[in-house]
Structure formats: C-alpha cells, structure tokens
Amino acid sequence: MESRPHALLCARDEAVVEAVEVSAAALGVPLRVVSDGAAAGPEWGAAALRLVSSEVAARWTGVAPGEAFVVGTSPAELARCSGRLGLPVLMLPDDGGRLADALRRAGDSGTRRGQVVGVVGASGGLGVSTLVAGLALTACLRGRRAAVVDLAEASGGIDLVLGAEARPGLRWPGLSGVRGEAREVWEALPKADGVAVLAQDREAPGHPDEAALAAVVASLRREADVVVVDGGRRAPSVGLDRTVLMVGGDVRSVASARMLAEHGGVSPGGLVVRRGRGRTVPPGVVARSLGVPCWGEIGDDKALPRLGELGAPPLPGPARRFARQAAALLDRMSDA
C-alpha cells in the first residue's frame, strides 16, 4: 500500500469521477476510486479525504468518522444526502476550488510543512519590511529555505529592501488569479541571497484576494522552511503559525497597538519592540501594557540606512547589531 496520503472517491457517475481525477492529478494527490459502499469500507479509514458521489450516498444510512464530502452535480440530490448523512457538499463544477483545497489538504497531511510567520506594524516607520527581510535572510543563512510575501499596501515593495527589484520572476499581479492550488510558485519567484521574494508590482499595485493568497502561501509552505509575511499594518488574511506585532517603544505606538488588538483583528503571539531615539519605553513595560509577551527588540543600526541607499539587503553585511537581534527573534519565535 502507498505510504503517501491519498484521497478516496466512491462514485459511479463518470462525470464526477473524471472531474475528481483531473483535479487530483493536477495537484499530484493519489486518488483511489471505488464504486460502492462495500468496496469503500476497507479503504475508508486509511484515506486522508473521502468523497462520496450523491448516487452512491443516496443508498447509505451513515458514514464512519473522517473528513468526507458528498460530491455531485444535482443541488437537490446533494441537499438530500447531506441532510441524511450530516456531510458537507461539493457541487461540481461550481465548487471546484473547494474540491482542490480539500485535495490539497489531503496531500499535505503527514508531510513536512514550513512555518508561516506574519509581521504586523502597530504604527508607521518602524521598519517592518526590514525586519521581515532580516528574518528570512537569517533563516537562509542557517541553511533553511525561506520566502517573503509582501502584503503591505503602498510600501514600495519588499523587493527594494532585499535588492531584488531587477531580478526576473513573478510579482503579485502574475499570481492574482490563482485558485485552489498554486504549483511551482517557489521556482517562479525572484531570489535574493537565496530568499524567494513575492513582492508588490509598483506599476500595478493591489492587494491579492483571499483565494489567491491562500493558494500561494500554501504552495510556499510546502517548499520553504520559513515563510515570512509582511502585513504592513493589517492582519494577514491567511493562516499563520506565528503573528508578531512590531511596536515602537513610545506611548503613541503602544496606543495604536492596543487599537489593532481590540478592533483591527490582530492577535499576536508575541511582540518585538522597536527602540531608539524617541522610543525609550522599556520592552517589559510595553509587554505588560498590552498583555502580550515580548519576543525581542530591534534598536537603531547605523548601517541599515546606508545599505538601503545602496539598494543592498540588510543581511549579511555590516549591520551586525540588527543581525544579532533578528537572529534572537527568529530563535524565540521557533521556541514559542
């Protein structure tokens, strides 16, 4: 028996079988097809996803535990089977994207998945994009595959921070129409010192919709050890393993952070406090004020502005203080 996670389809309807087979093949997910409940029985427990066509489900009185859907083309039949079996439905072809998502989850189960980290700034001018770049570059320097995803609106593009603005590869407009599954995104992106960079396009700026964002991040998660999302001042609308809120060590930034937490949908696991001139509130005080643990602090580093003027990435190079602080934050996030 195959060791890879697989999906099970119990169906006789040739149109349903063909639609599911095409989607599974496109995603590289092994699919086993049986024609009736008797054949499905031994296979049911081993499958990562179970799909039951409505003409087969109409004869069933119950189903064993496990993620399962009724699939078909008739809304009335799907509704009838769903009500009796208590299963969600996938109507084809309208729910093709949801079918692809379910198959992708099945294919991903039991496989290595990278960590997705979102960084959000409580206020402007904190250097969120620089920190995002620093975290990804630090991971890459340690031999890990890393990617950055730019969701910060009107930020100028994180490719500028990484010195990758002239590198060939896709930007967000080239991926905005992706649905369900995005394959080979890693290979299509520009690289900066080994980091895959998904940046905004300055000539066609815009925020990707949730379907494209979910598909692209899911693809990068499978290819990279660390995916760092630059949310700007918004909570990224994608599943994150860690959310870091960057807060200035000043009263106004702390007040803004509180507003984001209470009204902006930001639920950070930890803080990173930006210190420096005019930002003298101690990290411990910031953390107690917000009720969120402090995972690190970032101070001024005179080398960073010079590197930015030269179009050079923040690491590796002379920004040694920033490098130490970014490395400490990456360690803390991994341990959290």
GUZAGU-781816 format. One record per residue (C-alpha): residue number from 1; residue in one letter; x, y negated, z negated. Coordinates in nm, 4 decimals. Layout:
<tordo = NUM; bamar = A; u = X; v = Y; w = Z>
...
//
This chain:
<tordo = 1; bamar = M; u = 0.0000; v = 0.0000; w = 0.0000>
<tordo = 2; bamar = E; u = 0.1236; v = -0.3527; w = 0.0792>
<tordo = 3; bamar = S; u = 0.2646; v = -0.5436; w = -0.2129>
<tordo = 4; bamar = R; u = 0.1668; v = -0.8805; w = -0.0674>
<tordo = 5; bamar = P; u = -0.1579; v = -1.0371; w = -0.1921>
<tordo = 6; bamar = H; u = -0.4366; v = -0.9707; w = 0.0557>
<tordo = 7; bamar = A; u = -0.7999; v = -1.0544; w = 0.1255>
<tordo = 8; bamar = L; u = -1.0830; v = -0.8040; w = 0.1688>
<tordo = 9; bamar = L; u = -1.3680; v = -0.8572; w = 0.4156>
<tordo = 10; bamar = C; u = -1.6729; v = -0.6329; w = 0.4003>
<tordo = 11; bamar = A; u = -1.8659; v = -0.7011; w = 0.7227>
<tordo = 12; bamar = R; u = -2.0263; v = -0.5565; w = 1.0327>
<tordo = 13; bamar = D; u = -2.1077; v = -0.8814; w = 1.2097>
<tordo = 14; bamar = E; u = -1.8449; v = -0.9094; w = 1.4837>
<tordo = 15; bamar = A; u = -1.8640; v = -1.2907; w = 1.4892>
<tordo = 16; bamar = V; u = -1.7888; v = -1.3083; w = 1.1167>
<tordo = 17; bamar = V; u = -1.5090; v = -1.0523; w = 1.1428>
<tordo = 18; bamar = E; u = -1.3496; v = -1.2408; w = 1.4301>
<tordo = 19; bamar = A; u = -1.3726; v = -1.5800; w = 1.2550>
<tordo = 20; bamar = V; u = -1.2148; v = -1.4500; w = 0.9346>
<tordo = 21; bamar = E; u = -0.9467; v = -1.2544; w = 1.1197>
<tordo = 22; bamar = V; u = -0.8453; v = -1.5608; w = 1.3198>
<tordo = 23; bamar = S; u = -0.8209; v = -1.7777; w = 1.0071>
<tordo = 24; bamar = A; u = -0.6290; v = -1.5139; w = 0.8085>
<tordo = 25; bamar = A; u = -0.3857; v = -1.4568; w = 1.0960>
<tordo = 26; bamar = A; u = -0.3224; v = -1.8293; w = 1.1308>
<tordo = 27; bamar = L; u = -0.2384; v = -1.8505; w = 0.7601>
<tordo = 28; bamar = G; u = -0.0337; v = -1.5320; w = 0.7538>
<tordo = 29; bamar = V; u = -0.2622; v = -1.3735; w = 0.4911>
<tordo = 30; bamar = P; u = -0.3039; v = -0.9936; w = 0.5159>
<tordo = 31; bamar = L; u = -0.6704; v = -0.9024; w = 0.5680>
<tordo = 32; bamar = R; u = -0.8404; v = -0.5658; w = 0.5233>
<tordo = 33; bamar = V; u = -1.1789; v = -0.5131; w = 0.6854>
<tordo = 34; bamar = V; u = -1.4328; v = -0.2511; w = 0.5756>
<tordo = 35; bamar = S; u = -1.7877; v = -0.2047; w = 0.6997>
<tordo = 36; bamar = D; u = -1.9871; v = -0.1110; w = 0.3912>
<tordo = 37; bamar = G; u = -2.0025; v = -0.1124; w = 0.0145>
<tordo = 38; bamar = A; u = -1.8795; v = 0.2435; w = -0.0263>
<tordo = 39; bamar = A; u = -1.5545; v = 0.1582; w = 0.1513>
<tordo = 40; bamar = A; u = -1.5221; v = -0.1713; w = -0.0369>
<tordo = 41; bamar = G; u = -1.5362; v = -0.0047; w = -0.3779>
<tordo = 42; bamar = P; u = -1.1801; v = 0.1302; w = -0.3963>
<tordo = 43; bamar = E; u = -1.0405; v = -0.1854; w = -0.2351>
<tordo = 44; bamar = W; u = -1.2291; v = -0.4440; w = -0.4414>
<tordo = 45; bamar = G; u = -1.0067; v = -0.4554; w = -0.7497>
<tordo = 46; bamar = A; u = -0.6811; v = -0.4791; w = -0.5546>
<tordo = 47; bamar = A; u = -0.7831; v = -0.7737; w = -0.3357>
<tordo = 48; bamar = A; u = -0.6901; v = -1.1315; w = -0.4205>
<tordo = 49; bamar = L; u = -1.0055; v = -1.2536; w = -0.2412>
<tordo = 50; bamar = R; u = -1.3291; v = -1.0722; w = -0.1479>
<tordo = 51; bamar = L; u = -1.5546; v = -1.1807; w = 0.1379>
<tordo = 52; bamar = V; u = -1.8906; v = -1.0112; w = 0.1923>
<tordo = 53; bamar = S; u = -2.0866; v = -1.0768; w = 0.5095>
<tordo = 54; bamar = S; u = -2.4539; v = -1.1548; w = 0.4497>
<tordo = 55; bamar = E; u = -2.5850; v = -0.8499; w = 0.6414>
<tordo = 56; bamar = V; u = -2.3850; v = -0.6235; w = 0.4074>
<tordo = 57; bamar = A; u = -2.4541; v = -0.8274; w = 0.0940>
<tordo = 58; bamar = A; u = -2.8294; v = -0.8014; w = 0.1620>
<tordo = 59; bamar = R; u = -2.8094; v = -0.4339; w = 0.0545>
<tordo = 60; bamar = W; u = -2.6121; v = -0.4972; w = -0.2637>
<tordo = 61; bamar = T; u = -2.7624; v = -0.5435; w = -0.6063>
<tordo = 62; bamar = G; u = -2.4466; v = -0.6619; w = -0.7833>
<tordo = 63; bamar = V; u = -2.0725; v = -0.7145; w = -0.7469>
<tordo = 64; bamar = A; u = -1.7682; v = -0.6315; w = -0.9538>
<tordo = 65; bamar = P; u = -1.5626; v = -0.9149; w = -1.1111>
<tordo = 66; bamar = G; u = -1.3182; v = -1.1139; w = -0.8987>
<tordo = 67; bamar = E; u = -1.3195; v = -1.4180; w = -0.6727>
<tordo = 68; bamar = A; u = -1.5705; v = -1.3499; w = -0.3970>
<tordo = 69; bamar = F; u = -1.7855; v = -1.5306; w = -0.1390>
<tordo = 70; bamar = V; u = -2.0788; v = -1.4403; w = 0.0785>
<tordo = 71; bamar = V; u = -1.9993; v = -1.5374; w = 0.4390>
<tordo = 72; bamar = G; u = -2.2270; v = -1.5659; w = 0.7377>
<tordo = 73; bamar = T; u = -2.3936; v = -1.7894; w = 0.9912>
<tordo = 74; bamar = S; u = -2.7543; v = -1.7976; w = 0.8654>
<tordo = 75; bamar = P; u = -2.8255; v = -2.0530; w = 0.5895>
<tordo = 76; bamar = A; u = -3.1405; v = -1.8665; w = 0.4840>
<tordo = 77; bamar = E; u = -2.9650; v = -1.5295; w = 0.4526>
<tordo = 78; bamar = L; u = -2.6719; v = -1.6840; w = 0.2702>
<tordo = 79; bamar = A; u = -2.9025; v = -1.8569; w = 0.0223>
<tordo = 80; bamar = R; u = -3.0949; v = -1.5327; w = -0.0405>
<tordo = 81; bamar = C; u = -2.7774; v = -1.3284; w = -0.1024>
<tordo = 82; bamar = S; u = -2.6176; v = -1.5987; w = -0.3116>
<tordo = 83; bamar = G; u = -2.9192; v = -1.6234; w = -0.5400>
<tordo = 84; bamar = R; u = -2.9370; v = -1.2486; w = -0.5958>
<tordo = 85; bamar = L; u = -2.5628; v = -1.1789; w = -0.6382>
<tordo = 86; bamar = G; u = -2.4603; v = -1.5066; w = -0.8005>
<tordo = 87; bamar = L; u = -2.1843; v = -1.5685; w = -0.5469>
<tordo = 88; bamar = P; u = -2.0870; v = -1.8921; w = -0.3697>
<tordo = 89; bamar = V; u = -2.1342; v = -1.9035; w = 0.0060>
<tordo = 90; bamar = L; u = -1.9217; v = -1.9893; w = 0.3066>
<tordo = 91; bamar = M; u = -2.1319; v = -2.0750; w = 0.6112>
<tordo = 92; bamar = L; u = -1.9445; v = -2.0372; w = 0.9390>
<tordo = 93; bamar = P; u = -1.8266; v = -2.2312; w = 1.1253>
<tordo = 94; bamar = D; u = -1.9114; v = -2.5356; w = 0.9070>
<tordo = 95; bamar = D; u = -1.7152; v = -2.4121; w = 0.6048>
<tordo = 96; bamar = G; u = -1.4058; v = -2.3145; w = 0.7996>
<tordo = 97; bamar = G; u = -1.1909; v = -2.5479; w = 0.5910>
<tordo = 98; bamar = R; u = -1.3146; v = -2.3952; w = 0.2647>
<tordo = 99; bamar = L; u = -1.2545; v = -2.0478; w = 0.4052>
<tordo = 100; bamar = A; u = -0.8965; v = -2.1456; w = 0.4880>
<tordo = 101; bamar = D; u = -0.8483; v = -2.2844; w = 0.1359>
<tordo = 102; bamar = A; u = -0.9737; v = -1.9597; w = -0.0188>
<tordo = 103; bamar = L; u = -0.7489; v = -1.7509; w = 0.2046>
<tordo = 104; bamar = R; u = -0.4523; v = -1.9741; w = 0.1284>
<tordo = 105; bamar = R; u = -0.5066; v = -1.9298; w = -0.2461>
<tordo = 106; bamar = A; u = -0.5218; v = -1.5550; w = -0.1957>
<tordo = 107; bamar = G; u = -0.1975; v = -1.5580; w = -0.0004>
<tordo = 108; bamar = D; u = -0.0313; v = -1.7741; w = -0.2638>
<tordo = 109; bamar = S; u = -0.1300; v = -1.5576; w = -0.5602>
<tordo = 110; bamar = G; u = 0.1683; v = -1.3777; w = -0.7053>
<tordo = 111; bamar = T; u = 0.4182; v = -1.5839; w = -0.5055>
<tordo = 112; bamar = R; u = 0.6648; v = -1.8445; w = -0.6224>
<tordo = 113; bamar = R; u = 0.5184; v = -2.1908; w = -0.6316>
<tordo = 114; bamar = G; u = 0.7111; v = -2.5136; w = -0.6747>
<tordo = 115; bamar = Q; u = 0.6329; v = -2.7715; w = -0.9392>
<tordo = 116; bamar = V; u = 0.4348; v = -3.0763; w = -0.8274>
<tordo = 117; bamar = V; u = 0.5069; v = -3.3916; w = -1.0287>
<tordo = 118; bamar = G; u = 0.3212; v = -3.7202; w = -0.9928>
<tordo = 119; bamar = V; u = 0.4725; v = -4.0526; w = -1.0986>
<tordo = 120; bamar = V; u = 0.2393; v = -4.3490; w = -1.1546>
<tordo = 121; bamar = G; u = 0.3388; v = -4.7044; w = -1.2489>
<tordo = 122; bamar = A; u = 0.1454; v = -4.8922; w = -1.5152>
<tordo = 123; bamar = S; u = 0.2380; v = -5.2219; w = -1.3528>
<tordo = 124; bamar = G; u = 0.4300; v = -5.3527; w = -1.0544>
<tordo = 125; bamar = G; u = 0.8034; v = -5.3953; w = -1.0271>
<tordo = 126; bamar = L; u = 0.9019; v = -5.1014; w = -1.2469>
<tordo = 127; bamar = G; u = 1.0895; v = -4.9075; w = -0.9803>
<tordo = 128; bamar = V; u = 0.8517; v = -4.6115; w = -0.9465>
<tordo = 129; bamar = S; u = 0.9684; v = -4.5283; w = -0.5931>
<tordo = 130; bamar = T; u = 1.3317; v = -4.5436; w = -0.7007>
<tordo = 131; bamar = L; u = 1.2588; v = -4.3048; w = -0.9868>
<tordo = 132; bamar = V; u = 1.0726; v = -4.0676; w = -0.7549>
<tordo = 133; bamar = A; u = 1.3698; v = -4.0661; w = -0.5193>
<tordo = 134; bamar = G; u = 1.6104; v = -4.0178; w = -0.8099>
<tordo = 135; bamar = L; u = 1.4199; v = -3.7174; w = -0.9464>
<tordo = 136; bamar = A; u = 1.4090; v = -3.5469; w = -0.6062>
<tordo = 137; bamar = L; u = 1.7749; v = -3.6178; w = -0.5329>
<tordo = 138; bamar = T; u = 1.8765; v = -3.4900; w = -0.8765>
<tordo = 139; bamar = A; u = 1.6868; v = -3.1666; w = -0.8168>
<tordo = 140; bamar = C; u = 1.8535; v = -3.1308; w = -0.4777>
<tordo = 141; bamar = L; u = 2.1997; v = -3.1893; w = -0.6242>
<tordo = 142; bamar = R; u = 2.1287; v = -2.9000; w = -0.8613>
<tordo = 143; bamar = G; u = 2.0648; v = -2.6675; w = -0.5715>
<tordo = 144; bamar = R; u = 1.6849; v = -2.6871; w = -0.5742>
<tordo = 145; bamar = R; u = 1.4690; v = -2.7639; w = -0.2718>
<tordo = 146; bamar = A; u = 1.2945; v = -3.0963; w = -0.3238>
<tordo = 147; bamar = A; u = 1.0412; v = -3.3107; w = -0.1396>
<tordo = 148; bamar = V; u = 0.8868; v = -3.6528; w = -0.1964>
<tordo = 149; bamar = V; u = 0.5335; v = -3.7550; w = -0.0957>
<tordo = 150; bamar = D; u = 0.4573; v = -4.1257; w = -0.0593>
<tordo = 151; bamar = L; u = 0.1073; v = -4.2331; w = -0.1643>
<tordo = 152; bamar = A; u = 0.1968; v = -4.5824; w = -0.2856>
<tordo = 153; bamar = E; u = -0.0038; v = -4.8340; w = -0.0862>
<tordo = 154; bamar = A; u = 0.1812; v = -5.1251; w = 0.0748>
<tordo = 155; bamar = S; u = 0.5047; v = -5.0212; w = -0.0951>
<tordo = 156; bamar = G; u = 0.7187; v = -5.0494; w = 0.2166>
<tordo = 157; bamar = G; u = 0.7734; v = -4.6743; w = 0.2418>
<tordo = 158; bamar = I; u = 0.9824; v = -4.4424; w = 0.0279>
<tordo = 159; bamar = D; u = 1.1960; v = -4.3567; w = 0.3311>
<tordo = 160; bamar = L; u = 1.3575; v = -4.7002; w = 0.2867>
<tordo = 161; bamar = V; u = 1.4533; v = -4.6119; w = -0.0717>
<tordo = 162; bamar = L; u = 1.6148; v = -4.2910; w = 0.0488>
<tordo = 163; bamar = G; u = 1.7834; v = -4.4454; w = 0.3529>
<tordo = 164; bamar = A; u = 1.5807; v = -4.2234; w = 0.5842>
<tordo = 165; bamar = E; u = 1.3823; v = -4.4813; w = 0.7817>
<tordo = 166; bamar = A; u = 1.5656; v = -4.3959; w = 1.1062>
<tordo = 167; bamar = R; u = 1.5564; v = -4.0186; w = 1.0622>
<tordo = 168; bamar = P; u = 1.3356; v = -3.8249; w = 1.3054>
<tordo = 169; bamar = G; u = 1.0320; v = -3.6448; w = 1.1731>
<tordo = 170; bamar = L; u = 0.6654; v = -3.6837; w = 1.0852>
<tordo = 171; bamar = R; u = 0.5165; v = -3.9584; w = 0.8693>
<tordo = 172; bamar = W; u = 0.1666; v = -3.9594; w = 0.7198>
<tordo = 173; bamar = P; u = -0.0185; v = -4.0557; w = 1.0410>
<tordo = 174; bamar = G; u = 0.1116; v = -3.7378; w = 1.2028>
<tordo = 175; bamar = L; u = -0.0427; v = -3.5247; w = 0.9291>
<tordo = 176; bamar = S; u = -0.3606; v = -3.7167; w = 0.8503>
<tordo = 177; bamar = G; u = -0.5815; v = -3.4773; w = 1.0453>
<tordo = 178; bamar = V; u = -0.4618; v = -3.1587; w = 0.8763>
<tordo = 179; bamar = R; u = -0.7348; v = -2.9456; w = 0.7229>
<tordo = 180; bamar = G; u = -0.7280; v = -2.6275; w = 0.5200>
<tordo = 181; bamar = E; u = -0.3743; v = -2.5143; w = 0.5886>
<tordo = 182; bamar = A; u = -0.0628; v = -2.7005; w = 0.6970>
<tordo = 183; bamar = R; u = 0.2153; v = -2.4728; w = 0.8098>
<tordo = 184; bamar = E; u = 0.5815; v = -2.5650; w = 0.8512>
<tordo = 185; bamar = V; u = 0.5422; v = -2.9145; w = 0.7058>
<tordo = 186; bamar = W; u = 0.8865; v = -2.8903; w = 0.5467>
<tordo = 187; bamar = E; u = 1.0595; v = -2.8376; w = 0.8794>
<tordo = 188; bamar = A; u = 0.8726; v = -3.1290; w = 1.0402>
<tordo = 189; bamar = L; u = 0.9723; v = -3.3940; w = 0.7843>
<tordo = 190; bamar = P; u = 1.2787; v = -3.6224; w = 0.7864>
<tordo = 191; bamar = K; u = 1.5516; v = -3.5186; w = 0.5439>
<tordo = 192; bamar = A; u = 1.7629; v = -3.7445; w = 0.3221>
<tordo = 193; bamar = D; u = 2.0530; v = -3.5714; w = 0.1489>
<tordo = 194; bamar = G; u = 1.8507; v = -3.2509; w = 0.1629>
<tordo = 195; bamar = V; u = 1.5258; v = -3.4033; w = 0.0335>
<tordo = 196; bamar = A; u = 1.2202; v = -3.3709; w = 0.2607>
<tordo = 197; bamar = V; u = 1.0556; v = -3.7132; w = 0.2902>
<tordo = 198; bamar = L; u = 0.6876; v = -3.7694; w = 0.3680>
<tordo = 199; bamar = A; u = 0.6575; v = -4.1460; w = 0.3942>
<tordo = 200; bamar = Q; u = 0.4019; v = -4.4025; w = 0.4996>
<tordo = 201; bamar = D; u = 0.4250; v = -4.5441; w = 0.8506>
<tordo = 202; bamar = R; u = 0.4814; v = -4.9202; w = 0.8290>
<tordo = 203; bamar = E; u = 0.3187; v = -4.9751; w = 1.1694>
<tordo = 204; bamar = A; u = 0.0097; v = -4.7701; w = 1.0825>
<tordo = 205; bamar = P; u = -0.0280; v = -4.7800; w = 0.7035>
<tordo = 206; bamar = G; u = -0.3077; v = -4.5938; w = 0.5355>
<tordo = 207; bamar = H; u = -0.3940; v = -4.3522; w = 0.2604>
<tordo = 208; bamar = P; u = -0.4477; v = -3.9876; w = 0.3629>
<tordo = 209; bamar = D; u = -0.7834; v = -3.8356; w = 0.2794>
<tordo = 210; bamar = E; u = -0.8094; v = -3.5706; w = 0.0102>
<tordo = 211; bamar = A; u = -0.8308; v = -3.2771; w = 0.2521>
<tordo = 212; bamar = A; u = -0.5080; v = -3.3705; w = 0.4313>
<tordo = 213; bamar = L; u = -0.3306; v = -3.4460; w = 0.1049>
<tordo = 214; bamar = A; u = -0.4288; v = -3.1123; w = -0.0492>
<tordo = 215; bamar = A; u = -0.3210; v = -2.9170; w = 0.2592>
<tordo = 216; bamar = V; u = 0.0148; v = -3.0911; w = 0.2904>
<tordo = 217; bamar = V; u = 0.1055; v = -3.0697; w = -0.0782>
<tordo = 218; bamar = A; u = 0.0052; v = -2.7023; w = -0.0860>
<tordo = 219; bamar = S; u = 0.2377; v = -2.6352; w = 0.2058>
<tordo = 220; bamar = L; u = 0.5281; v = -2.8220; w = 0.0459>
<tordo = 221; bamar = R; u = 0.4670; v = -2.6454; w = -0.2845>
<tordo = 222; bamar = R; u = 0.5309; v = -2.3149; w = -0.1093>
<tordo = 223; bamar = E; u = 0.8554; v = -2.4376; w = 0.0472>
<tordo = 224; bamar = A; u = 1.0086; v = -2.6525; w = -0.2282>
<tordo = 225; bamar = D; u = 1.1052; v = -2.6022; w = -0.5905>
<tordo = 226; bamar = V; u = 1.0034; v = -2.9587; w = -0.6784>
<tordo = 227; bamar = V; u = 0.7559; v = -3.1908; w = -0.5041>
<tordo = 228; bamar = V; u = 0.7550; v = -3.5460; w = -0.6444>
<tordo = 229; bamar = V; u = 0.4528; v = -3.7596; w = -0.5562>
<tordo = 230; bamar = D; u = 0.4815; v = -4.1388; w = -0.5639>
<tordo = 231; bamar = G; u = 0.1345; v = -4.2503; w = -0.6675>
<tordo = 232; bamar = G; u = 0.2155; v = -4.6191; w = -0.6917>
<tordo = 233; bamar = R; u = -0.0447; v = -4.7495; w = -0.9377>
<tordo = 234; bamar = R; u = -0.3018; v = -4.4775; w = -0.8654>
<tordo = 235; bamar = A; u = -0.3514; v = -4.1288; w = -0.9987>
<tordo = 236; bamar = P; u = -0.2804; v = -3.8974; w = -0.7006>
<tordo = 237; bamar = S; u = -0.5953; v = -3.7100; w = -0.5972>
<tordo = 238; bamar = V; u = -0.4182; v = -3.3743; w = -0.5788>
<tordo = 239; bamar = G; u = -0.3492; v = -3.1018; w = -0.8317>
<tordo = 240; bamar = L; u = -0.0366; v = -3.1860; w = -1.0331>
<tordo = 241; bamar = D; u = 0.1655; v = -2.9766; w = -1.2745>
<tordo = 242; bamar = R; u = 0.3011; v = -3.2876; w = -1.4440>
<tordo = 243; bamar = T; u = 0.1915; v = -3.6510; w = -1.4437>
<tordo = 244; bamar = V; u = 0.4441; v = -3.9112; w = -1.5563>
<tordo = 245; bamar = L; u = 0.3321; v = -4.2660; w = -1.6354>
<tordo = 246; bamar = M; u = 0.6064; v = -4.5258; w = -1.5981>
<tordo = 247; bamar = V; u = 0.5514; v = -4.8119; w = -1.8422>
<tordo = 248; bamar = G; u = 0.7512; v = -5.1291; w = -1.8891>
<tordo = 249; bamar = G; u = 0.8768; v = -5.1968; w = -2.2394>
<tordo = 250; bamar = D; u = 0.6650; v = -5.5113; w = -2.2638>
<tordo = 251; bamar = V; u = 0.3209; v = -5.5931; w = -2.4004>
<tordo = 252; bamar = R; u = 0.1564; v = -5.6576; w = -2.0652>
<tordo = 253; bamar = S; u = 0.2702; v = -5.3291; w = -1.9121>
<tordo = 254; bamar = V; u = 0.1570; v = -5.1381; w = -2.2203>
<tordo = 255; bamar = A; u = -0.1844; v = -5.3030; w = -2.1974>
<tordo = 256; bamar = S; u = -0.2036; v = -5.2118; w = -1.8283>
<tordo = 257; bamar = A; u = -0.1088; v = -4.8514; w = -1.9093>
<tordo = 258; bamar = R; u = -0.3915; v = -4.8330; w = -2.1598>
<tordo = 259; bamar = M; u = -0.6374; v = -4.9583; w = -1.8982>
<tordo = 260; bamar = L; u = -0.5166; v = -4.6989; w = -1.6460>
<tordo = 261; bamar = A; u = -0.5548; v = -4.4206; w = -1.9014>
<tordo = 262; bamar = E; u = -0.9022; v = -4.5319; w = -2.0089>
<tordo = 263; bamar = H; u = -1.0501; v = -4.6452; w = -1.6784>
<tordo = 264; bamar = G; u = -0.8140; v = -4.5508; w = -1.3955>
<tordo = 265; bamar = G; u = -0.8227; v = -4.1727; w = -1.4130>
<tordo = 266; bamar = V; u = -0.4577; v = -4.1400; w = -1.5193>
<tordo = 267; bamar = S; u = -0.3985; v = -3.8634; w = -1.7762>
<tordo = 268; bamar = P; u = -0.0217; v = -3.8487; w = -1.8212>
<tordo = 269; bamar = G; u = 0.1600; v = -3.5660; w = -1.9878>
<tordo = 270; bamar = G; u = 0.4443; v = -3.7996; w = -2.0753>
<tordo = 271; bamar = L; u = 0.5837; v = -4.1496; w = -2.0392>
<tordo = 272; bamar = V; u = 0.9030; v = -4.2906; w = -1.9018>
<tordo = 273; bamar = V; u = 0.9716; v = -4.6365; w = -2.0403>
<tordo = 274; bamar = R; u = 1.1410; v = -4.8992; w = -1.8254>
<tordo = 275; bamar = R; u = 1.3845; v = -5.1014; w = -2.0338>
<tordo = 276; bamar = G; u = 1.5884; v = -5.4108; w = -1.9510>
<tordo = 277; bamar = R; u = 1.5636; v = -5.7869; w = -1.9601>
<tordo = 278; bamar = G; u = 1.2215; v = -5.8893; w = -2.0893>
<tordo = 279; bamar = R; u = 1.1366; v = -5.5252; w = -2.1663>
<tordo = 280; bamar = T; u = 1.2521; v = -5.4813; w = -2.5222>
<tordo = 281; bamar = V; u = 0.9651; v = -5.2886; w = -2.6833>
<tordo = 282; bamar = P; u = 1.1232; v = -4.9612; w = -2.8079>
<tordo = 283; bamar = P; u = 1.0120; v = -4.6418; w = -2.6315>
<tordo = 284; bamar = G; u = 0.8859; v = -4.4943; w = -2.9578>
<tordo = 285; bamar = V; u = 0.6570; v = -4.7917; w = -3.0126>
<tordo = 286; bamar = V; u = 0.5235; v = -4.7642; w = -2.6554>
<tordo = 287; bamar = A; u = 0.4560; v = -4.3927; w = -2.7013>
<tordo = 288; bamar = R; u = 0.2743; v = -4.4410; w = -3.0328>
<tordo = 289; bamar = S; u = 0.0689; v = -4.7245; w = -2.8898>
<tordo = 290; bamar = L; u = -0.0522; v = -4.5083; w = -2.6011>
<tordo = 291; bamar = G; u = -0.0659; v = -4.1770; w = -2.7842>
<tordo = 292; bamar = V; u = 0.1481; v = -4.0100; w = -2.5182>
<tordo = 293; bamar = P; u = 0.4947; v = -3.8568; w = -2.5742>
<tordo = 294; bamar = C; u = 0.7960; v = -4.0371; w = -2.4289>
<tordo = 295; bamar = W; u = 0.9917; v = -3.8159; w = -2.1931>
<tordo = 296; bamar = G; u = 1.2674; v = -4.0637; w = -2.1185>
<tordo = 297; bamar = E; u = 1.3685; v = -4.4187; w = -2.0438>
<tordo = 298; bamar = I; u = 1.5181; v = -4.5968; w = -1.7462>
<tordo = 299; bamar = G; u = 1.7335; v = -4.9032; w = -1.8015>
<tordo = 300; bamar = D; u = 1.8868; v = -5.1573; w = -1.5669>
<tordo = 301; bamar = D; u = 2.1661; v = -5.0303; w = -1.3450>
<tordo = 302; bamar = K; u = 2.3522; v = -5.2990; w = -1.1525>
<tordo = 303; bamar = A; u = 2.4431; v = -5.0543; w = -0.8778>
<tordo = 304; bamar = L; u = 2.0832; v = -4.9936; w = -0.7715>
<tordo = 305; bamar = P; u = 2.0130; v = -5.3357; w = -0.6142>
<tordo = 306; bamar = R; u = 2.3399; v = -5.3161; w = -0.4203>
<tordo = 307; bamar = L; u = 2.2545; v = -4.9705; w = -0.2907>
<tordo = 308; bamar = G; u = 1.9105; v = -5.0944; w = -0.1873>
<tordo = 309; bamar = E; u = 2.0608; v = -5.3830; w = 0.0088>
<tordo = 310; bamar = L; u = 2.2856; v = -5.1377; w = 0.1923>
<tordo = 311; bamar = G; u = 1.9969; v = -4.9040; w = 0.2712>
<tordo = 312; bamar = A; u = 2.1631; v = -4.6286; w = 0.0684>
<tordo = 313; bamar = P; u = 1.9828; v = -4.3788; w = -0.1567>
<tordo = 314; bamar = P; u = 2.0079; v = -4.4277; w = -0.5349>
<tordo = 315; bamar = L; u = 2.1973; v = -4.0985; w = -0.5777>
<tordo = 316; bamar = P; u = 2.4656; v = -3.9753; w = -0.5581>
<tordo = 317; bamar = G; u = 2.6945; v = -4.2730; w = -0.5916>
<tordo = 318; bamar = P; u = 2.7894; v = -4.5475; w = -0.8325>
<tordo = 319; bamar = A; u = 2.4538; v = -4.5641; w = -1.0175>
<tordo = 320; bamar = R; u = 2.5830; v = -4.3352; w = -1.2908>
<tordo = 321; bamar = R; u = 2.3584; v = -4.4667; w = -1.5663>
<tordo = 322; bamar = F; u = 2.0490; v = -4.4175; w = -1.3559>
<tordo = 323; bamar = A; u = 2.1716; v = -4.0695; w = -1.2560>
<tordo = 324; bamar = R; u = 2.2046; v = -3.9625; w = -1.6208>
<tordo = 325; bamar = Q; u = 1.8623; v = -4.0957; w = -1.7107>
<tordo = 326; bamar = A; u = 1.6912; v = -3.9375; w = -1.4096>
<tordo = 327; bamar = A; u = 1.8563; v = -3.6043; w = -1.4868>
<tordo = 328; bamar = A; u = 1.7438; v = -3.6206; w = -1.8505>
<tordo = 329; bamar = L; u = 1.3865; v = -3.6954; w = -1.7422>
<tordo = 330; bamar = L; u = 1.3857; v = -3.4055; w = -1.4940>
<tordo = 331; bamar = D; u = 1.5035; v = -3.1710; w = -1.7710>
<tordo = 332; bamar = R; u = 1.2370; v = -3.2984; w = -2.0089>
<tordo = 333; bamar = M; u = 0.9596; v = -3.2514; w = -1.7541>
<tordo = 334; bamar = S; u = 1.0754; v = -2.8973; w = -1.6806>
<tordo = 335; bamar = D; u = 1.0687; v = -2.8120; w = -2.0516>
<tordo = 336; bamar = A; u = 0.7292; v = -2.9724; w = -2.1221>
//
